[in-house]
């Protein structure tokens, strides 16, 4: 039997700071940029009851771990469950099993923050956020660790949601965080824009974006849904989390392809290639850049390993046993 650490969402909820997530995820993408294996998610749909089963995985050879996410969303319960297995990449033995729900906005936010750190101007101080849910919160917490923002504007179609979001973060951050009445108002003069929505159509007009702006789009990972319009993609240096995902389920890029305004050659580089120094990031202050973040095993495995190590230090979690196939796979 192999002893494996089970960590609940409560175990990991306050275990790491946003900056620690960002550091772990940055290292994960550096390894990806040097060849670490990762593929886009697999999605399986059911109509009755309606739901989606999703999985994705990655190997981080320098860290010595591998694993990923498997989660269900919808179905009869109308809810979601996230499971994160973590394996030793050398022995193959299971190290940990995490309830991955509470870490989700933080590890996804960390990927967005790495994109901002690599692609936004160094002097960026004005941030626009379109969206006000858990993912938008995770993006802001992480991104605030890589740039010193003075002005943060948040737009959500529901006034009370954007007002609550602004009130919460205005008390937490040194920046002035305030709600605004439209995405155009949020974008005006913004150095960095984050979209974290469930919208299936573009959430702002690409012509409204000013030169030198960086955009992180993380709310959609479906071929038939997009947060950014074709004009936005056409104007920008386009960087996805995985090159393969750009033509698989990155709806914004696929729509721009269909419109004929970009080609597959317009995928500048993967984020990992930029992090590893194998492709340039921003090259001038007037360049518009986009990081298209759809979620990968890279940030999931990197964050899970970081949490596993911290849980060992703090003696958190419960040990469970897995039988190796050599013992259990007998057919008896």
Beta strands, then each sheet from edge to edge (+ up, - down):
strand 1: 2-7
strand 2: 42-47
strand 3: 50-60
strand 4: 65-74
strand 5: 79-88
strand 6: 94-99
strand 7: 126-130
strand 8: 151-155
strand 9: 176-179
strand 10: 192-195
strand 11: 214-217
strand 12: 237-240
strand 13: 267-270
strand 14: 289-292
strand 15: 318-322
sheet 1: 2+ 3- 4+ 5- 6+ 1+ 15-
sheet 2: 9+ 8+ 7+ 10+ 11+ 14+ 12+ 13+
end
